[in-house]
Amino acid sequence: MGSMKVGQLLCKATVIEVATGSETDVSGSTKTGGLRGKLNKVVLAYSGGLDTSIVVPWLRENYGCEVVCFTADVGQGITELDGLEEKAKASGASQLVVKDLTEEFVKDFIFPCLRAGAIYERKYLLGTSMARPVITKAMVDVAKAVGADAVAHGCTGKGNDQVRFELTFFALNPELREWDITGREDAIEYAKKHNVPVPVTKKSIYSRDRNLWHLSHEGDILEDPANEPKKDMYMMTVDPEDAPNEPEYLEIGIVSGVPVSLDGKELSPATLLAQLNEIGGRHGVGRIDMVENRLVGMKSRGIYETPGGTILFTAVRELETLTLDRETMQFKDTMALKYAELVYAGRWFDPLRESMDAFMENITKDTTGSVRLKLYKGSVSVVGRKSPYSLYREDISSFESGEIYNQADAAGFIRLYGLPMRVRAMLEKGL
């Protein structure tokens, strides 16, 4: 990216040029120089939602620069992309660049997390966390292509995403810039003032993030953890109560810890996930309601729909019960916690995560086979699994006597394994 200045847009502050110490307040007045006139073209990560919609006129108003909007197609659906170019230009952008990243997203970001077994705080399958680095990476490429001298985003200062974006930008010599829109109510007022069309109102404000892996819901009545989500809030999954009364069976083929087929048919990563989303969604699979610890220190309540992801996680983990020994599985699970933490915190390009990924790839090289699953009323049940590298041996595990395992050996093993307990008991009894 060369000498490109990499910027951020956060809440509750003035514009700060770190390199020079100059500032620009929200009205555009300059303190000790400022950046007005110094930025010619900025690439903005653009979704068409409230936050990014008002950033366009804000950038033009405060910096007098050209704004190029960038949207990454990570499987959020055609409805979210419809009319986006018109909306961006109506907000003051010179153009909208859209890149299809779905296959790269699933293959290079989702599947490594899946192989690692990365789950944040027992529930969250990292849908938004995995999407941010692939978006940021493509955004930097677009900035180079259009000759921009800055990049920007409109993430809230109370969330995790500003950290995820900027940790990638930090490798590109960033100079931070902030803004003073203090919340979504302020943002709506700003949008009205500048005639920016946004898809929310003060009466009903859900903050959603959708991609091919999941759909998240935050805000509105969900801000009170005691409130049950409304039935009509869900968009990817039917209510389990309304799901079909007959179960559906499917088989997932896996090679070296990565899903490759559905019911014997090989599919591309994105196609496989899309089909599982449809199947899992109609059975009400993959709903999660959780209170999580955000990276910035506060707790937040979120609802997640991850139908295809839930199916795949179940399948891969189940196959590992055949192919991994006890010590390896336990150590992998321990590492998975740290892996998930790094991804959640936006440290995708951290050397530690990359090194852990090399371990995960090596340790799952024999996790190959298939898992048969049953979907019914919101549940995913494993009904069968097989692998050419299975460590399960019926001739050993059978309750019948066999040549490899001599049951008489158990007596000596138990005496040695229980020796510390016997010694402690003898001490307590004065023996």
Secondary structure, DSSP 8 states (H G I E B T S, - for coil): -TT-EE----SSS-EE-TTT--EE-TT--EETT-STTT--EEEEE--SSHHHHHHHHHHHHHH--EEEEEEEESS--HHHHTTHHHHHHHTT-SEEEEEE-HHHHIIIIIHHHHHHT--BTTTB--HHHHHHHHHHHHHHHHHHHHT-SEEE----TTSSHHHHHHHHHGGG-B--------SHHHHHHHHHHTT---S--SS---EEEE-SS-EEEESGGGGSTTS---GGG-SSS--GGGS-SS-EEEEEEEETTEEEEETTEE--HHHHHHHHHHHHHHTT--EEEEEEE-TTS-EEEEEEE-HHHHHHHHHHHHHHHHHS-HHHHHHHHHHHHHHHHHHHTT-TT-HHHHHHHHHHHHHTTT--EEEEEEEETTEEEEEEEE-TT----HHHHSSS--SS--TTHHHHHHHHHTHHHHHHHHHHTT-
